[in-house]
Amino acid sequence: MSYKGELLFEGTNFKSYFKQDLTIERTFLEYDEIPLLCACLDEEGNRYFCNCTEFRTYEKWAIYPVNTLQLLKMVKNEVTLGNAFDSSATVYVFTIDWENESEKFEKKTVSELTKYDRLPDDIYLRNCGKNSPAFMWGMNCRFTV
């Protein structure tokens, strides 16, 4: 399914926190109609690499500001997902609890993310797919007890 041109957080108050909407530019991995890994653009043309780190009882997103060179290196498998961003890089975390109708928006650094919210250091973007280690990593992160 193609999500290109769709708002990433439609039906939420994301814009009130971030001051802009994010529109999906490209989806790299999706599951059950959720674009788990995607590149987005804000209203000013700035790019973000977005990773849905949780989607069972609530949605949790890590939103990394990314420049074109970083994204190209990821797409060309020149750098792993986790190594594309410095530990001091800014990442926004947006949590949506659909059941309780609540949302939370945080600004963090990569090093402040939990291990379940961080991108993996050993997986390349082009290895994403239902039978790939990236997909299995994603499922393991979401279903680890």
Secondary structure, DSSP 8 states (H G I E B T S, - for coil): ---TTSBTTTTSSHHHHHSS--EEEEEEEEETTEEEEEEEE-TTS-EEEEEEEE-SSSEEEEEEEE-HHHHHHHHTTSS-TGGGS-TTSEEEEEEEETTTTEEEEEEEEGGGS-TTTS--TT--GGG-STTSHHHHHHHHHHH--
